[in-house]
Amino acid sequence: MSSERLRRHHAELAFRIRDAMPEDGRTEVGPGVFFNRASAAGEVFHAVAQPCFCVIAQGSKEVRLGDSQFRYDPARYLITTMELPVSGQVVQASAAEPYLSLRLPLESSLVTSVLAESGAPPARGGPIPSGIDVSELDEDLLDAVVRFVRLLDRPREYRALAPLVMREIVFRLSIGAQAERLRHLTTVGGRSPRMVRAIALLNERFAETLRIDDVAGELNMSPSSFHAHFKAATAMSPLQFQKRLRLQEARRLMLDESKDAAEAGSLVGYEDASQFNREYKRQFGLPPKRDVDRLRGEPSAPVAA
């Protein structure tokens, strides 16, 4: 594929996303498949990322995990293979050239099947890769993405062919720079890799008191080995990871369920309201009530310095 054909593929992808989304926002165009559009660089968002493959047709975006930062654009794609508390923002967008992106889910069963059928080599030894990274978007992978998006306008063909093209996308990811990272999503004997199980465990029990020894024991690991492998995969210690999950869930409870700060903090595991307020402000930049009022567009009384 020539550089000119590569440029045309990017242009077609941008056109199809813009055509489907005349206004800014996010829309699900297929099961788990999302288009995103933004006409200006946005404020920082906080979310728990799901395993997915993300391609930008226009503009650029930054995603942060712990102290690590990842920037991607039309030349690079992003992949996440674990449920991770991330933050980030659109950093390049305008009304004339809005940020346009596509997100495809990465399902464990599909990745396991594709790797098994393709005869992928066994995992290499050494440090576990982190659960998120960016890589160069090669020509064959972009070609598969564009063919997948074309099918969205043809429902009958989409039902029959989209699963096949999605398998091709996963295969191309598995033979590229993200091969080892994709193994986070594989299952052997019905079991996922240990760090994936650990992250699922913390996502399920984030409101409980966390004992490293207990979690390590459930994974048949020593506490020191568990801590080192967990930080390699998430760029955070288990306690830092738990804190991010607690604060993001508290924010959701206040926004979506109208809980007050004291109740939200208690529900996510904080026994000390003042500690919750301090850590919330450190994470989101404002005390809980002011932050929620800002997100809702409501006026909030100024707080003395």
N, C-alpha and C positions, 0 to 999 in steps of 0.2 A: 504494500500500500504506500503510495507516494505521500509526501508532505502535503500536497494539494488535496489529495483525497482525505487525509487526516483533517485538514481544515474544513472540508465540506461536511464531514461527519459531525464535527463540533457545531457547525452552523445549523445542520439539520436537527441535532439534538436540542439546541437552544430554541429553534423555531417551534418544535413540537411542544416543548414545555411552556413557552410563552403563549402558544395558541390555546393550550388547555387551561392556562391560568392568566386571564387578562388583568387580574388584581393580585396584590401581594398576599401571601399566606402560604398555607400548606394544604394539599389535597391528596386523598388516597385515590389513585387511579387504577389500582388493582389490589388484590389481597396482599396487604403488607407493603405495597409499592407506593411511594410518595414522591410527588413533585413539590418543590419549594421555590418561592419567588420573593425577592425583596428589592425594593427600589432605592434603598439607602443603607449605608452601613448601620448595623443595629446595635442595640445595647447587649450587654453580656447576658447569656442565657445559662441556666443550670438545669441539668437533666440526668437521668440514668440512661446511658446509651445501651441499646439492644444490639445483639450481633447483626451487623449489616455491612453492606458495600455501598459506598457513596461516590458519585461522580458529579463534578461540576461542569456545566456547559458554558457558563459565563460568570465572571466575578471570582471572588476568593473568600475563604473562610478560615478561621483559626479555632482549634479545639485544644483545650487544656485538660490534662489528667495529672493531678498532683502538681509537681513542679515541671512536668514535661509539656512542651507545646508543639502542636502539629499544624502546619499551614498547608492547605491544598487549593488547587485551582484547576482549570481545564487540562493542564499537563500532568496532574497527579490525582490519584484517587485515595480515598481513606477507607480503611477496613477496621471494624471492631468485632471482637470475637468473644467478649464477655459482657456481662451487665455491669457497667462501670459508671460511677458518678463523675460526670464531666462538666466543664463549663466551656464557653466559647462565644464567638460572635462573627457575623458577616463583616468582613473588613474592606471589601471592594464591591461597590454597587452604585448605580445611579438610575435616574428615571429613564435616561436614554439607553443604558445598558444595564438592566437589572441583574441581580444575582439569580441564577437559575440552576437548580440541582435536582438530582434523582437519587433516591435511596431504595435499595433492594434488600430484603431480609436474607439472612444466611441461616438456614435451618440445619440443626444438627443432623437430622436423618438424611438430608440431601447431601451434605458434605461427606458424611460417613460413606454413603453409597457411592458417590463419585470417586472418592479416593480409593475405595476397595476395588471398584471396577476398572480403574485406570492403572492398577498395579503400582500405586505410589510407593516409593521406597520407605523403609521404616524411619521413624523419627531420629534425628541426629541427637547425640548427647550434648551436654553443655547447658548453659543457663537457659531457663524458660523465657521465651520472648514475651514482651508486654502484650496486653490485650488490645492494643490500638497502634496503628502506624499509617504512614502514607508512603506511596510508591509511585513510580512513573507509570502513567497510563499508556500501555503499548498499543500498537495499531490493531492487532487482532482482538484484544479485549474490548477496545472502543467499538470495533465493528460489530461485535456480538451485542453490546449494549444498545446500539442504534437499531439493530434488527429486533431486539426485544421491545423497544419503545414503539416501533412501527406497528407491532401486533396489537397494541392497545386500541387502535382504531378499527380493528377487525375482530369483533368478539368471538366469532366461530373459530377463526384461526388462532386467536389468543388461547382459547381453551385447549386446543390440540398441540400447538407448537411452543407456547411460552414455557412450559416445563422443560422442553428439550433445549431451548436456548438458555434457560437458567442453568441447566446442567453444564452447558458449554462454558458459561461465565464462571461457574465454580471450578471447572476443570482448568480454565486458563489462569485463574487465581492460584490454583494448586501447583502449577508449573512455573510460577513467577516468584517474585521476591517475598510473597506472603505465604509460601508453602508451609513453613513450620508453624506460623501463627494459626493457619486454618485448622491445625490438629487440635486446637483448643475445643473445636466443635465436634470432634469425632467421639464415638462411643465404642468401647471394646468390651464384649461380654455384658452389654447393658450399662456400663459405667463410663462416666466422663473422666477426663484427666482431673487430678486431685485439686489443682488450683481453681478449675471451673466449679468443682463441687464446693470448695471453700467459699467462693464468691456467692454461689447460690445459697449456701448456709447463712452467710452474713446478711444477704438480702432478705431472707426469710425471718431472721431473728435479730434484726438491728436494734430493736427496742429492749432487748435483754442485756443483762450485764455480761460483757464478753470476757471469757477466760481463755487466754491463748493456749494454755496447756490442754484444756478440754477440746478445743477445735482441732489442735494438732493431733490429739489422741484419736479423734474420730477419723482422721485421715491417715492414721498409722505413720505419723511423722514426729520427729523431735520438735520441740518448740522453736529452737534456733533455726532448724532447717525450714520449718513452715514459715517463719517470719521472713527469712531471706527470699524464699521462692515467691511468697505473696507480694513482697515489695517489688520484685523483678517484674511480676505480671501486671501490677496495678500502679506502680510509682508511688505507692502509699503504704504505710504500715497498716495492719488490720484495724487498729484503733482509729487511725485517721480515716480510713475507709468507712468504718461504722459511723463516725461523726458526720461525714458528708451525707450519708444516707439518712441519718436522723434529721439533719437540718433541712434537707430537700423535702422530706416527707412532712415535716412540720410546716414548711412554707405551703405545700399543697393543701394541707388540712385547713390552714387559715384562709387560703384563697378559694378553695372549692367547697369547703364544708363550713365556712364561717366560724371556725373555732377561734377563741381568743388565744393570746400568746401563752398564757399559763397552762391552758388545757392542751394546746398543741404540744408544748414542750413535755408535759407529763405523759402524753400518749406515745411519744417516741422514745421515752426512757430517761428524760431528765428529771431528777429529783430536786434540783436546785434551780429555781426560776432565774436567779441572777446569773448563774453560769450559762443557762440557755440563752439569755439575752446577749451576754458578752460574745459567745461563740457565734450566734446568729449574725450579729453586727460585723464580726470579723469576716464571716463568709460572704455576706451579701451587701455589706457596706452601709446598712442602715439598721436601726432597731426594728424588731418585728412589725409593730403597728405601722410605723412610717413606711417601711418597705412594702407592706401589703396595700396600704392606701395609695402609694405611688403606682403600683402595678394595676390597681383598679381605676386609676385616674382620679382619685378622690383627694381633696385638700386635707392636709394634716398640719396641725399646729407645730411651729418651729420649736426645736429643742435647744435649750441654751448650751453653749459650748462648755 
